[in-house]
Amino acid sequence: MKLTYATRRSALALAQCRAFVARLKAAHRDLELVEEQVVTTGDKIQDRPLADVGGKGLFVKEIEEALLSRRADFAVHSIKDVPGVLPDGLALVCVPAREDPRDVLVAPNHGSLADLPKGAKVGTSSLRRAVSLRATRPDLVIVPLRGNVDTRLKKVDAGECDAIVLARAGLVRLGLEHRATEVLLPEISLPAVGQGALGIECRSDDRVTRDFLAVLHDEAAGRCVSAERGVMIALEGDCRTPLGAFAEKVGEKMKLSAFVSDPDGTNLRRAEDAVAWPAEDDEARAVGLRVGGALKG
């Protein structure tokens, strides 16, 4: 049996995709897996914020076209890049075990957020991160920063900014976790929806591929991601929306925290809920839809 998987060409996308594929191959030793690299619109445009060019769906559009045209059988995404509503005929069928979802600070000369000098320049193009940082340190100057992880690290090393904020999961998958100078608590920088998690997408009617992928699905990660995506769906969130949502299993309960604000950081609203651990993904999504609804203002 041969399956073709689609992935972006960035170093991080390839690293996380190939790690997943290696696990899939280990689970199905007779399965032949072929890589289809796709350059997305989001990868091509590096000189403008995503909010100015159509939002984060630009990182998955061409990959989803490869699935629908049957050039690929499944795709490996960073789930935080996947919009809340999928095209007809496609489904997220597997969420593997989640990497650390937290943000980190990379501040080579200062170390921590508290130790950054007044007026320090912090690089990020994420509205979510900008709003979170300003809530704690309104004196900081937020500067736009696009590019892959290596490009961003080179810019902070060159002194173009005093610090940058990245997802810890990306650094871990690239073997660069030592570059983080501080792990930011969710109370300071609430993670993006699905941060640290992969989402494996395929055609919804492709039962054979779904069955192969099912062995690597992590129920807890899937439930938490479903809840977080429920918040995003309720708020119709995209890259123009400063939005964070983070669900975790605490004992036999799910704790879900979320925030949203206007694009300029004003009208910041927060919500939190703790419920009995959901029995199904749809139940978890309903929790997120409820919390997201509470944030509408």
NORURFEN-V34627 format. One record per pair of residues at least 6 apart in sequence whose C-alpha atoms are under 7 Angstrom apart, sorted by the first residue. I is the first residue (numbers start at 0). GAP is how many residues later the second one is. If there is no record, write none. Layout:
i:I gap:GAP
i:I gap:GAP
//
This chain:
i:0 gap:30
i:0 gap:31
i:1 gap:29
i:1 gap:30
i:1 gap:31
i:2 gap:29
i:2 gap:30
i:2 gap:31
i:2 gap:70
i:3 gap:29
i:3 gap:30
i:3 gap:31
i:3 gap:32
i:3 gap:68
i:3 gap:69
i:3 gap:70
i:4 gap:29
i:4 gap:30
i:4 gap:31
i:4 gap:67
i:4 gap:68
i:4 gap:69
i:4 gap:70
i:5 gap:29
i:5 gap:30
i:5 gap:31
i:5 gap:32
i:5 gap:57
i:5 gap:66
i:5 gap:68
i:5 gap:69
i:5 gap:70
i:6 gap:6
i:6 gap:7
i:6 gap:10
i:6 gap:29
i:6 gap:30
i:6 gap:31
i:6 gap:68
i:6 gap:69
i:7 gap:6
i:7 gap:29
i:7 gap:30
i:7 gap:31
i:7 gap:32
i:8 gap:28
i:8 gap:29
i:8 gap:30
i:11 gap:158
i:11 gap:162
i:14 gap:158
i:14 gap:159
i:15 gap:157
i:16 gap:59
i:24 gap:6
i:37 gap:25
i:39 gap:18
i:39 gap:19
i:39 gap:20
i:39 gap:22
i:40 gap:17
i:40 gap:18
i:41 gap:16
i:41 gap:17
i:42 gap:16
i:45 gap:100
i:45 gap:101
i:46 gap:99
i:48 gap:76
i:49 gap:6
i:49 gap:189
i:50 gap:188
i:50 gap:189
i:54 gap:183
i:54 gap:184
i:54 gap:185
i:55 gap:25
i:55 gap:182
i:55 gap:183
i:56 gap:24
i:56 gap:25
i:56 gap:26
i:58 gap:22
i:59 gap:22
i:65 gap:6
i:66 gap:6
i:66 gap:7
i:66 gap:135
i:66 gap:136
i:72 gap:129
i:73 gap:126
i:73 gap:127
i:73 gap:128
i:74 gap:125
i:74 gap:126
i:74 gap:127
i:75 gap:122
i:75 gap:123
i:75 gap:124
i:75 gap:125
i:76 gap:121
i:76 gap:122
i:76 gap:123
i:77 gap:119
i:77 gap:120
i:77 gap:121
i:78 gap:115
i:78 gap:116
i:78 gap:118
i:78 gap:119
i:78 gap:120
i:79 gap:112
i:79 gap:113
i:79 gap:114
i:79 gap:115
i:83 gap:145
i:83 gap:148
i:83 gap:149
i:88 gap:114
i:88 gap:115
i:89 gap:111
i:89 gap:112
i:89 gap:113
i:89 gap:114
i:90 gap:110
i:90 gap:111
i:90 gap:112
i:90 gap:113
i:91 gap:107
i:91 gap:108
i:91 gap:109
i:91 gap:110
i:92 gap:107
i:92 gap:108
i:92 gap:117
i:93 gap:105
i:93 gap:106
i:93 gap:119
i:93 gap:120
i:93 gap:122
i:93 gap:123
i:94 gap:102
i:94 gap:103
i:94 gap:104
i:94 gap:105
i:94 gap:122
i:94 gap:123
i:94 gap:126
i:94 gap:127
i:95 gap:102
i:95 gap:120
i:95 gap:121
i:95 gap:122
i:95 gap:125
i:96 gap:121
i:96 gap:124
i:97 gap:98
i:97 gap:99
i:97 gap:123
i:98 gap:70
i:98 gap:97
i:98 gap:98
i:99 gap:68
i:99 gap:69
i:99 gap:96
i:100 gap:67
i:100 gap:68
i:100 gap:90
i:100 gap:94
i:100 gap:95
i:101 gap:65
i:101 gap:66
i:101 gap:82
i:101 gap:83
i:101 gap:84
i:101 gap:89
i:102 gap:62
i:102 gap:63
i:102 gap:64
i:102 gap:65
i:102 gap:80
i:102 gap:81
i:102 gap:86
i:102 gap:88
i:103 gap:61
i:103 gap:62
i:103 gap:63
i:103 gap:64
i:103 gap:76
i:103 gap:78
i:103 gap:79
i:103 gap:80
i:104 gap:58
i:104 gap:59
i:104 gap:60
i:104 gap:61
i:104 gap:75
i:104 gap:76
i:104 gap:77
i:104 gap:78
i:104 gap:79
i:105 gap:57
i:105 gap:58
i:105 gap:59
i:105 gap:73
i:105 gap:74
i:105 gap:75
i:105 gap:76
i:106 gap:55
i:106 gap:56
i:106 gap:57
i:106 gap:74
i:109 gap:6
i:110 gap:70
i:110 gap:71
i:111 gap:69
i:111 gap:70
i:117 gap:21
i:117 gap:22
i:118 gap:20
i:118 gap:21
i:118 gap:22
i:119 gap:20
i:119 gap:21
i:119 gap:42
i:120 gap:19
i:120 gap:20
i:120 gap:21
i:120 gap:22
i:120 gap:40
i:120 gap:41
i:120 gap:42
i:121 gap:18
i:121 gap:19
i:121 gap:20
i:121 gap:21
i:121 gap:39
i:121 gap:40
i:121 gap:41
i:121 gap:42
i:122 gap:19
i:122 gap:20
i:122 gap:21
i:122 gap:22
i:122 gap:38
i:122 gap:40
i:122 gap:41
i:122 gap:42
i:123 gap:18
i:123 gap:19
i:123 gap:20
i:123 gap:21
i:123 gap:40
i:123 gap:41
i:124 gap:19
i:124 gap:20
i:124 gap:21
i:126 gap:115
i:127 gap:114
i:127 gap:115
i:127 gap:116
i:128 gap:60
i:129 gap:12
i:130 gap:111
i:130 gap:134
i:131 gap:56
i:131 gap:57
i:133 gap:6
i:155 gap:6
i:155 gap:7
i:155 gap:8
i:167 gap:9
i:168 gap:27
i:170 gap:6
i:189 gap:54
i:189 gap:55
i:189 gap:56
i:190 gap:53
i:190 gap:54
i:190 gap:55
i:191 gap:51
i:191 gap:52
i:191 gap:53
i:192 gap:35
i:192 gap:36
i:192 gap:51
i:192 gap:52
i:192 gap:53
i:193 gap:31
i:193 gap:34
i:221 gap:59
i:222 gap:58
i:222 gap:61
i:223 gap:23
i:223 gap:24
i:225 gap:55
i:225 gap:58
i:225 gap:59
i:226 gap:20
i:226 gap:57
i:226 gap:58
i:226 gap:60
i:226 gap:61
i:227 gap:17
i:227 gap:18
i:227 gap:19
i:227 gap:60
i:228 gap:56
i:228 gap:59
i:229 gap:55
i:229 gap:56
i:229 gap:58
i:229 gap:59
i:230 gap:57
i:230 gap:58
i:230 gap:60
i:230 gap:61
i:231 gap:60
i:232 gap:56
i:233 gap:55
i:233 gap:58
i:233 gap:59
i:234 gap:57
i:234 gap:61
i:239 gap:23
i:240 gap:22
i:241 gap:18
i:241 gap:19
i:241 gap:20
i:241 gap:21
i:242 gap:16
i:242 gap:17
i:242 gap:18
i:243 gap:14
i:243 gap:15
i:243 gap:16
i:244 gap:12
i:244 gap:13
i:244 gap:14
i:245 gap:10
i:245 gap:11
i:245 gap:12
i:246 gap:7
i:246 gap:8
i:246 gap:9
i:246 gap:10
i:247 gap:6
i:247 gap:7
i:247 gap:8
i:248 gap:6
i:251 gap:24
i:251 gap:25
i:252 gap:21
i:252 gap:22
i:252 gap:23
i:252 gap:24
i:253 gap:20
i:253 gap:21
i:253 gap:22
i:253 gap:23
i:254 gap:18
i:254 gap:19
i:254 gap:20
i:255 gap:16
i:255 gap:17
i:255 gap:18
i:256 gap:14
i:256 gap:15
i:256 gap:16
i:257 gap:12
i:257 gap:13
i:257 gap:14
i:258 gap:10
i:258 gap:11
i:258 gap:12
i:259 gap:8
i:259 gap:9
i:259 gap:10
i:259 gap:35
i:260 gap:6
i:260 gap:7
i:260 gap:8
i:261 gap:6
i:268 gap:26
i:269 gap:25
i:270 gap:20
i:270 gap:24
i:277 gap:6
//
